[in-house]
Amino acid sequence: MSADKRVIKKYPNRRLYDTATSSYITLADVKQLVLDNTDIQVLDAKTGDDITRSVLLQIIMEEEAGGMPLFTYDVLTQIIRFYGHAMQGLMGNYLEKNMQLFAEMQHRLQDQAQSAISTDNPLLNNANLWGDFMKFQGPALQNMMSNYLESSTSLFVEMQQQLQDRAKHLFTGFGMPGYAKNDPTPGDPQPSEPPLAGSEEAKAAAKKRTPKASS
């Protein structure tokens, strides 16, 4: 159990107990803790197992069922196809790094907006103007994030296909089992079988190879 994380216990009746406040909380409260950048750890009160991921996935499922889902159909199907795949671990790291990069971009945009608000420009100091801007910032960033995830996942799939094609070409060149080496192209002339010993063709070929006696 990590002392740096806020421990929440989940009981068999599905109730969540916040050990920091010694009170029961809801799934919406857990979501708010995540939004507040609070590191949490959810433990099964009966077994002590770490069930943080399952609770976080439950929050994501509820959000996806709302009016503005983050994951498109293409992203979800591509992610499912990577489960059990040899590149599953790489896919997870790839998405994680991209999420971190996008979060950094978001923070920079927010810092720039905050800096603009603090200037002496009376137009930028208009509370109503910036209130309307911030109201539409969330949906815009969410849509941007959705497009970013979709394009990023598609890029990884293309990289995977290129690696597979290169590996297949490499194994073909080495004549690995299961991969044909220098397969003949349809229509190319094929080498003929050598004539059988004792056949008329073999006798004729031997006669041609025998030098004629000089007169």
Secondary structure, 3 states (H helix, E strand, C coil): CCCCCEEEEECCCCCEEECCCCEEECHHHHHHHHHCCCCEEEEECCCCCECHHHHHHHHHHHHHCCCCCCCCHHHHHHHHHHCCCCCHHHHHHHHHHHHHHHHHHHHHHHHHHHHHHCCCCCCCCCHHHHHHHHHHHHHHHHHHHHHHHHHHHHHHHHHHHHHHHHHHHHHHHCCCCCCCCCCCCCCCCCCCCCCCCCCHHHHHHHHHHCCCCCC
